[in-house]
Amino acid sequence: MDVEFERVDLRKADPKDREFWARQGQLAYIYNHTMPGTPEYDKAMRDIYGDNFGENSFIAAPISGVCFDRIKMGKNSHINGGSLCMARGGITIGDNVQVASNAQLITNNHDEYERMVLTCKPILIDDGAWLGAGVTVLPGVRIGKHAIVGAASVVTKDVPDYAVAVGNPAKVIRMLDPKKFEE
């Protein structure tokens, strides 16, 4: 995915930014400490993520990260518990995506010389993709349609549609047959 970095200077954050960040941390705490499958849990999920999720989509607690409001999910997609979503650069997840426990979706990094400056690029996970447990996806990466990323892989570059990628850094080891997927 060819996108430019957005630079965010944390030294220039205004009081409204700091208040918003604090509130996001409080909402994450509430979400992480609410009984799943209850109306209170559903409300806590809406409070933290807004209306950015399609029908039947969710991220299971516990969660950690920043800028949860910049996560957008299509329908029938889920991320299991233990996720780290550093979403300042934006995370877009398509329909019917499965992300296993302890995934790390990281859209921001620190400038090498000015550590209070974040460099941010979005992550895109296309329809039908499946990420195994403990996968790390780094800034600016696109995971293709119906692609699979094996457990504990570190994705530093785009993964093509229908590819199976594993390792650190993740490399494509084979291609899936597109004809075997229902559209």
Protein Blocks (a to p, Z undefined) as FASTA:
>chain_A
ZZddddddfklpcfklmmmmmmmmmmmmmmmmccehiaklmmmmmmmnommbcehiacdd
ddedehkllpccdehiacdehiacdfknopaddehiacdehiacdfbdcdfklmmbccdd
dddddehiacdehiacdehiacdehiacdehiacfbdcdehiacedjddddfbdcdfklp
cZZ
